[in-house]
Amino acid sequence: QVQLVESGGGLVQAGGSLRLSCAASGRTFSSYAMGWFRQAPGKEREFVAGINWNINWNGVTDYADSVKGRFTISRDNAKNTVYLQMNSLKLEDTAVYYCAAETSSYRLRNGVVGFWGQGTQVTVFS
């Protein structure tokens, strides 16, 4: 089992920044691909960003087109934590953001996720 706890959500004005954190506990953190998803009211949950990790290449990242250039995902395996730095936030970024862990980055990218966090609300206002 992997337990995931998100933090860092809140209210932010459009154009501002937030950093989300996801602390993981349980099985070996470094063996999991980690990611962030979000779900806005009335919409399906969608992939935002993912990061793999391998001792040889240390973090291959993947982003949804809607956040490329604005969001950055990173991980600190020593702290069992994954981050999502969100810059230039837009109104349409308002959603509940979920941390996710999966052994396969491919499955994670396609929403087939083994472990979810409880979610943290991000609200962007004008």
C-alpha positions in Angstrom: 0.0 0.0 0.0 1.0 3.6 -0.6 -0.6 6.4 1.3 -0.6 9.9 -0.4 -1.3 13.2 1.4 -1.5 16.4 -0.6 -1.0 19.9 0.7 -0.6 23.4 -0.6 -3.9 24.1 -2.3 -5.7 27.4 -1.7 -7.0 30.6 -3.3 -4.8 32.4 -5.7 -5.3 35.3 -8.1 -5.0 34.7 -11.8 -1.4 35.0 -12.9 -0.2 33.8 -9.5 1.6 30.7 -8.3 1.1 27.8 -6.0 3.1 24.8 -5.1 1.4 21.5 -4.3 3.1 18.8 -2.3 2.3 15.1 -2.0 3.9 13.2 0.8 4.0 9.4 0.2 4.4 6.6 2.7 4.3 2.9 2.4 6.2 0.9 -0.2 9.3 2.1 -1.9 8.5 5.5 -3.2 11.2 5.5 -5.9 9.8 2.5 -7.7 6.5 4.4 -8.5 5.7 6.8 -11.2 4.0 9.8 -9.6 1.6 12.2 -11.0 -1.0 14.9 -10.6 -4.6 14.8 -11.8 -7.3 17.4 -11.4 -11.1 17.4 -11.5 -13.1 20.6 -12.1 -16.8 20.7 -11.2 -18.9 18.9 -13.7 -15.9 17.5 -15.5 -14.0 14.3 -15.6 -10.7 13.8 -13.8 -7.8 14.6 -16.1 -4.1 14.0 -16.2 -2.0 17.1 -15.4 1.6 15.9 -15.0 3.6 12.8 -14.3 7.2 12.0 -13.4 9.0 8.7 -13.6 12.2 7.9 -11.9 15.1 5.7 -12.8 18.5 5.6 -11.3 19.9 6.3 -14.8 17.8 9.3 -15.9 16.3 10.7 -12.7 12.9 11.9 -13.6 11.3 11.8 -17.0 8.4 14.2 -17.0 5.2 14.4 -18.9 2.5 17.2 -19.1 -0.9 17.8 -20.4 -0.8 20.3 -23.2 -3.0 22.7 -21.1 -0.2 23.2 -18.5 3.0 22.8 -20.5 5.3 25.8 -19.8 3.4 26.8 -16.7 3.5 23.8 -14.4 6.5 21.8 -13.3 6.5 18.5 -11.6 9.4 17.3 -9.5 10.2 14.7 -6.9 12.5 14.3 -4.0 13.0 10.6 -3.4 14.8 11.2 -0.1 11.7 13.0 1.2 9.2 10.7 -0.5 7.6 13.8 -1.8 6.4 14.9 -5.2 5.7 18.6 -6.0 3.7 20.5 -8.6 4.8 24.0 -9.1 2.0 26.0 -10.8 2.8 29.3 -12.3 0.7 31.8 -14.4 -2.4 30.2 -13.1 -5.6 30.7 -15.0 -9.2 30.6 -14.0 -9.6 27.3 -15.8 -7.0 25.7 -13.5 -9.6 25.8 -10.7 -10.1 22.2 -9.6 -9.4 19.6 -7.0 -5.9 18.3 -7.5 -5.1 14.7 -6.8 -1.8 13.0 -6.3 -1.4 9.6 -7.9 1.0 6.7 -7.7 1.3 3.8 -10.1 4.1 1.3 -10.9 3.7 2.0 -14.7 4.1 5.6 -16.1 2.1 4.4 -19.1 -0.9 3.3 -16.9 -0.6 6.5 -14.8 -0.7 8.7 -17.9 -3.8 6.9 -19.0 -5.5 7.3 -15.7 -5.1 3.7 -14.5 -3.9 4.5 -11.1 -3.3 2.3 -8.1 -3.2 4.9 -5.4 -4.8 8.3 -5.0 -4.5 11.0 -2.5 -7.6 12.7 -1.0 -7.3 15.8 -3.1 -6.6 19.5 -2.4 -8.6 22.4 -3.7 -7.1 25.0 -6.0 -9.2 28.0 -6.7 -8.1 30.7 -9.1 -10.0 34.0 -9.0 -9.8 37.1 -11.2 
